[in-house]
Structures are given as C-alpha cells and as structure tokens.
C-alpha cells in the first residue's frame, strides 16, 4: 500500500512538472499596436531568427506566398475602416501574407485570419493586394520584427524587417470624418457632460470643422457648467471662429476672471493664450455694416 501511495505521489509530481515546463520557443510570439488618430492598428506574429541561414531566396522562396512570420499566419487588425496600400479595407482582423521578391514584394491582406501558416491560403479571400519595394538593410536583423510608425493622425507606416530586408506599406485613415461621425453619434446618446461638449467644440475648431457646430457645443458646455474657465475659453474660440470678436472678447474676459479667482495648474496651461486672445480681440475692429 505504501509503495502504491509513493508511486501515486511520484506520478502526480511528474504530471505537475510537465504541466509547468516552460522553454524558449524558436519563434516566440510578439505583437505591436499603435493608435493613429482614433484607429487602433495591431499586428500579432511569431518572430523567427536568421541563425546564419539565407532567408529570402533560400528558406523563404521568391515568388511564393509566405505567412510573413512563423507558426500561425501573421494577423493584422484595424479598429476602423482604413486604406491599406491605397486600397479600402473594412474594420476587422485579417491575415497578412507577402510574396517576397528580389527587389519587389507583394503584400496581401486576406480575410481568413485564423489559419496556420499559408497552407490554407486562398487568393479569392484577398481584400487587398499591392506591391512595395524591398529595401536592403546595412546590418542583419536577426529576428523578424514589425513596427508601426506613426506619421500623422491620418497615416501610419507598417514596417517589416528581417535578415537584410525591409519593406513598408502605408495605412491611411480619414480620421476627421471618423471623429465627426463619432461626435454626432455620441451626443445623440450621451449624458450632459460639459467637458465633452467643450472638447468636441475644440476639436472642430482645431480641425477645420463646422464653426457653427463648434459654437453650439461650446454654448452647451457653458450652459451646463458656467463656473469653469475652460468652457468660456472654448466658447471664446468658437465665437472668434464665427467672426464675432466682440462676443469672443467678453467670453475670454469671463474665462480670465474665473481662472484668476480660482487659480490652478489647468488654468496656468491656458493663461498666456487667454491673455493674448484678449489683447488681440480688444484691438479688433467690428465688421462694417453693408
């Protein structure tokens, strides 16, 4: 009985040991994510190493569809509709394939995101396919890596580097259109949060949106909270955007009065700009009546 019990303990310990075993993987899983404007772009992949091998034109043949990584097909996700390589791609998760060439690669965005390698690849499921130039790296990049370079609120560059090769392709987004659409949806269903209205007005002013809508949002912010300098400051900017310098001056003076009465680090950020606006609008001449 004691021997059986000892054997049981030994087997149990062995099972636990195997369950907890963790070893380095030849191609460890990796990921990268970047928010561009209001769009999240993420890539999940496995990162193989060169290990002294000839990769492109050797391990990975030219002219053949490649998983663009190791193990499962590389996945790329867009949280909103985007343009990839100049072609429209809907929000969602996709497989990222490539076809390496000596001087030019084909980049493929495929709708079958959950597949192993490229053995199940079907061209009819491609949603975008385009070519890019292959660049030579000065030094060997031992492990395959992806990067997402933030260019602007409307554009990012997806970069792949491995061995002595680099490719990149653009992802472009109409961030302003997405933001404005989001504003309209939000305020149809949102609670009356004054700061959200002030932020919406500010966004429109800074991104050449509707000046009339900006003033509507700013006025709403002030009506919900007239005791905070920031609402009056944004209202002043909105009034100025609507060619109303006299009213803008009054709103800016009110922002200054409240901010000086209740000093804060938040007010300090805008204090100089409010003073500059007051000076400028004090000198502004009223528009002549026709």
C-alpha positions in Angstrom: 0.0 0.0 0.0 2.8 2.4 0.9 4.6 1.6 -2.4 1.4 2.3 -4.3 1.0 5.6 -2.5 4.6 6.6 -3.2 4.1 5.7 -6.9 1.0 7.9 -6.9 2.9 10.8 -5.4 5.7 10.3 -7.9 3.3 10.3 -10.9 1.4 13.3 -9.6 4.7 15.3 -9.2 5.8 14.3 -12.7 2.4 15.4 -14.2 2.7 18.8 -12.4 6.3 19.2 -13.5 5.4 18.6 -17.2 2.4 21.0 -16.9 4.6 23.8 -15.6 7.5 23.2 -18.1 8.4 26.4 -19.9 11.2 26.5 -22.5 12.3 29.2 -25.0 10.5 28.9 -28.3 12.3 29.1 -31.7 9.9 31.7 -32.9 8.4 33.4 -29.9 5.0 35.2 -30.2 5.2 39.0 -30.5 2.8 41.9 -31.1 2.8 45.6 -31.8 0.0 48.2 -31.5 -0.4 51.8 -32.4 -3.3 54.2 -32.1 -3.4 56.5 -35.2 -5.9 59.3 -34.6 -8.8 57.2 -33.2 -7.9 54.0 -35.0 -6.0 51.1 -33.4 -3.7 49.1 -35.7 -2.3 45.9 -34.2 -0.1 43.1 -35.5 0.3 39.6 -33.9 3.1 37.4 -35.2 5.7 34.8 -34.4 9.3 36.0 -34.7 11.8 33.6 -36.2 15.6 34.1 -36.2 18.1 34.0 -39.0 20.5 31.6 -37.3 23.1 32.0 -40.1 20.7 30.9 -42.8 19.9 32.5 -46.2 16.3 33.6 -45.6 14.9 35.3 -48.7 15.6 33.3 -51.8 16.6 30.4 -49.6 14.4 29.4 -46.6 11.6 31.6 -48.0 11.5 31.2 -51.8 11.0 34.1 -54.0 7.6 34.2 -55.7 5.8 32.1 -53.1 3.1 33.1 -50.6 4.6 33.5 -47.1 2.9 33.7 -43.8 5.1 36.8 -43.0 6.4 35.3 -39.8 6.4 31.8 -38.3 3.8 29.3 -37.0 0.3 30.7 -37.4 -0.3 33.3 -40.2 0.5 36.8 -39.1 -2.6 38.7 -38.0 -3.3 42.4 -38.6 -6.2 44.2 -37.0 -7.9 47.6 -37.8 -10.4 49.0 -35.4 -12.0 51.3 -38.1 -12.2 51.3 -41.9 -8.8 52.1 -43.4 -6.9 52.3 -46.7 -4.0 49.9 -46.9 -1.6 50.4 -49.8 -4.2 52.7 -51.3 -7.0 50.0 -51.2 -10.0 50.1 -48.9 -10.1 47.6 -46.0 -13.0 47.3 -43.6 -12.5 47.3 -39.8 -11.6 43.8 -38.6 -8.9 41.1 -38.3 -7.0 39.8 -41.3 -4.1 37.5 -42.2 -1.1 39.4 -43.5 0.7 37.5 -46.2 3.5 38.5 -48.5 5.2 37.2 -51.6 8.9 38.1 -51.4 10.9 39.1 -54.4 14.5 40.2 -55.0 13.5 43.9 -55.5 9.7 43.9 -55.0 7.3 42.2 -52.7 3.6 41.7 -52.9 1.6 42.5 -49.8 -1.7 40.6 -49.2 -4.5 41.4 -46.7 -6.6 38.2 -46.6 -10.0 37.8 -44.8 -9.1 34.3 -43.4 -7.3 35.5 -40.2 -7.4 32.2 -38.3 -5.1 29.9 -40.2 -1.9 28.0 -39.7 0.9 29.2 -42.0 -0.1 29.7 -45.6 -1.2 26.1 -46.4 -4.9 27.2 -46.4 -4.3 30.5 -48.2 -6.9 31.2 -50.9 -6.4 34.2 -53.2 -10.2 34.7 -53.6 -10.3 35.7 -50.0 -7.9 38.6 -50.5 -9.3 42.0 -49.7 -6.2 44.0 -50.7 -3.1 43.1 -52.8 -0.4 45.5 -53.8 3.4 45.7 -54.4 6.1 47.5 -52.5 9.8 48.0 -52.9 12.2 45.8 -50.9 15.0 47.8 -49.2 18.4 46.4 -48.2 19.5 46.8 -44.6 23.1 47.7 -43.8 23.2 45.1 -41.0 21.5 41.7 -40.4 18.2 41.9 -38.4 18.5 38.6 -36.5 14.8 38.3 -35.5 11.8 39.2 -37.7 10.2 42.3 -36.3 7.2 44.5 -37.1 6.9 48.2 -36.4 4.1 50.7 -36.8 5.4 54.2 -37.4 3.0 57.0 -36.5 3.2 59.5 -39.4 0.2 61.7 -38.5 -3.4 61.4 -37.2 -4.3 60.2 -40.7 -1.4 57.9 -41.6 0.9 55.2 -40.3 3.6 53.1 -41.9 3.7 49.3 -41.2 7.3 48.1 -41.4 8.7 44.5 -41.6 12.4 43.9 -41.0 14.3 40.5 -41.2 17.7 39.3 -42.3 18.9 42.2 -44.5 15.5 43.2 -45.9 13.0 45.9 -45.0 9.6 46.5 -46.5 6.9 49.0 -45.5 3.4 50.0 -46.6 1.1 52.8 -45.7 -2.2 52.7 -43.8 -4.2 55.8 -44.2 -7.4 56.8 -42.3 -9.9 59.6 -42.7 -9.6 60.5 -39.0 -11.5 63.8 -39.2 -14.5 62.1 -40.9 -14.5 59.3 -38.3 -14.2 61.8 -35.4 -17.1 63.9 -36.7 -19.3 60.9 -37.2 -18.4 59.8 -33.6 -19.3 63.2 -32.3 -22.7 63.1 -33.8 -23.4 59.6 -32.5 -22.1 60.4 -29.1 -24.2 63.5 -28.5 -27.3 61.8 -29.7 -27.0 59.3 -26.8 -24.7 60.9 -24.2 -25.4 62.3 -20.8 -24.8 66.0 -20.3 -21.1 66.1 -19.6 -20.0 69.7 -20.1 -16.3 68.8 -20.7 -17.2 66.5 -23.6 -19.1 69.4 -25.3 -16.1 71.7 -24.8 -13.7 69.0 -26.1 -15.9 68.5 -29.2 -16.0 72.2 -29.9 -12.3 72.5 -29.6 -11.7 69.5 -32.0 -13.9 71.2 -34.6 -12.1 74.5 -34.2 -8.6 72.9 -34.5 -9.5 70.6 -37.4 -11.4 73.0 -39.7 -14.8 71.5 -38.7 -18.1 73.4 -38.7 -17.7 76.7 -36.8 -21.4 76.8 -36.2 -21.4 73.3 -34.7 -18.4 74.3 -32.6 -20.3 77.3 -31.2 -23.3 75.1 -30.5 -21.2 72.7 -28.5 -19.3 75.5 -26.7 -22.6 77.2 -25.7 -23.9 73.9 -24.4 -20.7 73.4 -22.3 -21.1 76.8 -20.7 -24.8 76.2 -20.0 -24.0 73.0 -18.2 -21.2 74.5 -16.2 -20.7 78.3 -16.2 -18.3 78.2 -13.2 -15.3 76.7 -15.0 -12.9 78.9 -17.0 -12.3 76.3 -19.7 -15.9 76.3 -21.1 -15.8 80.1 -21.5 -12.3 79.9 -23.1 -13.6 77.4 -25.7 -16.7 79.5 -26.2 -14.4 82.5 -26.9 -12.5 80.5 -29.6 -15.8 79.3 -31.1 -17.2 82.9 -31.2 -14.0 84.1 -32.9 -14.3 81.2 -35.5 -17.8 82.6 -36.2 -16.4 86.1 -36.8 -17.7 87.5 -33.5 -14.7 89.2 -31.9 -16.7 91.4 -29.5 -18.6 88.4 -28.1 -15.3 86.4 -28.1 -13.6 89.1 -26.1 -16.4 89.0 -23.5 -16.1 85.2 -23.2 -12.3 85.4 -22.9 -12.6 88.0 -20.1 -15.0 85.8 -18.3 -12.6 82.8 -18.6 -9.8 85.0 -17.2 -12.0 86.3 -14.3 -12.9 82.8 -13.3 -9.4 81.4 -13.8 -7.8 84.2 -11.7 -10.4 83.7 -9.0 -9.7 80.0 -8.8 -6.1 79.5 -9.9 -5.0 76.0 -10.8 -2.4 74.2 -12.9 -5.1 73.6 -15.5 -5.7 77.4 -15.8 -1.9 78.0 -15.9 -1.7 76.0 -19.2 -4.1 78.4 -20.9 -3.5 81.6 -19.0 -1.0 83.1 -21.5 -3.2 82.2 -24.5 -6.3 83.7 -22.9 -4.3 86.9 -22.3 -3.0 87.0 -25.9 -6.5 86.5 -27.2 -7.9 89.3 -25.0 -5.3 91.6 -26.3 -5.9 90.7 -30.0 -9.7 90.9 -29.8 -9.5 94.2 -27.9 -7.9 95.7 -31.0 -10.2 94.0 -33.5 -12.4 96.4 -35.3 -16.1 95.5 -35.7 -17.1 94.4 -39.1 -18.6 97.3 -41.2 -22.3 97.0 -41.9 -23.1 96.8 -45.6 
